[in-house]
């Protein structure tokens, strides 16, 4: 009885090990890094699902999950503080100029209006500095398409540049 138990346990462990190796090999195919080594700066309010709430944490997680990094972050003052530094090593700065799908009632108090005007001035200054540093803009719609896999960047050697291939989902 103990011999059968040892053999079946050994077989079970071999199956588990094989499944782990297969999962490890397939992970690159199932969850590809669509932003390998790219650096990002998040500028201004970021709202992925357009519900009026800042989704900066979710976007950072999505960028990190796909192989990129967030080196600079300028959130609204009511969400958090500025982190990181704007350097020429950053590839893209991400902005979100879309309006929420439903009406959001912002506080019309004087301190909130002052914070909004300061944020607008700081966002303008940061985007100007980013362009002077050679950092390219990327709207959030385009970044989300790249992360979802609708747009895939591919290097074409005979043209010596990156081309974007858009996949049409039927």
VENURFEN-V466773 format. One record per residue. N is the residue number from 1. RES is the residue in one small letter. PHI is phi in degrees with one decimal (none if undefined). Layout:
BEGIN
n res phi
N RES PHI
N RES PHI
END
This chain:
BEGIN
n res phi
1 x none
2 x -69.6
3 x -64.9
4 x -62.2
5 x -64.0
6 x -65.3
7 x -65.7
8 x -68.2
9 x -67.3
10 x -64.0
11 x -64.3
12 x -63.3
13 x -65.5
14 x -65.7
15 x -64.7
16 x -61.9
17 x -63.8
18 x -63.7
19 x -64.7
20 x -64.7
21 x -66.2
22 x -63.8
23 x -63.9
24 x -65.6
25 x -70.0
26 x -81.9
27 x -60.6
28 x -65.4
29 x -83.8
30 x -75.2
31 x -125.1
32 x -72.0
33 x -81.4
34 x -89.2
35 x -127.5
36 x -65.7
37 x 70.1
38 x -85.5
39 x -110.8
40 x -127.9
41 x -124.2
42 x -98.3
43 x -121.2
44 x 80.5
45 x -67.7
46 x -122.2
47 x -130.4
48 x -68.9
49 x -95.1
50 x 58.1
51 x -100.1
52 x 94.2
53 x -107.2
54 x -72.2
55 x -111.7
56 x -60.0
57 x -63.0
58 x -63.4
59 x -66.2
60 x -60.1
61 x -61.8
62 x -64.7
63 x -66.3
64 x -63.0
65 x -64.7
66 x -99.7
67 x 95.1
68 x -99.2
69 x -134.3
70 x -107.7
71 x -94.0
72 x -140.0
73 x -141.0
74 x -118.9
75 x -84.1
76 x -61.4
77 x -62.7
78 x -81.9
79 x -103.9
80 x -178.1
81 x -109.7
82 x -66.0
83 x -129.2
84 x 83.3
85 x -136.6
86 x -80.8
87 x -126.4
88 x -66.3
89 x -75.1
90 x -75.6
91 x -85.2
92 x -137.9
93 x -115.1
94 x -103.0
95 x -126.5
96 x -132.4
97 x -102.5
98 x -75.5
99 x -89.3
100 x -65.0
101 x -69.6
102 x -116.0
103 x -66.2
104 x -111.8
105 x -92.0
106 x -80.8
107 x -66.5
108 x -97.5
109 x -69.9
110 x -63.9
111 x -63.7
112 x -69.1
113 x -64.2
114 x -65.0
115 x -62.7
116 x -64.5
117 x -68.0
118 x -64.6
119 x -63.8
120 x -61.0
121 x -66.6
122 x -68.4
123 x -63.1
124 x -61.5
125 x -66.2
126 x -67.3
127 x -66.1
128 x -64.9
129 x -63.4
130 x -64.4
131 x -66.7
132 x -66.2
133 x -79.0
134 x 88.8
135 x -84.2
136 x -88.5
137 x -80.4
138 x -140.0
139 x -65.5
140 x -63.6
141 x -60.4
142 x -69.1
143 x -62.1
144 x -66.1
145 x -66.7
146 x -64.9
147 x -66.0
148 x -72.0
149 x 99.5
150 x -71.1
151 x -118.6
152 x -118.7
153 x -90.7
154 x -139.7
155 x -88.3
156 x -105.9
157 x -62.4
158 x -73.5
159 x -103.2
160 x 57.5
161 x -158.1
162 x -84.1
163 x -118.8
164 x -97.5
165 x -109.4
166 x -96.4
167 x -96.9
168 x -89.0
169 x -89.6
170 x -90.6
END
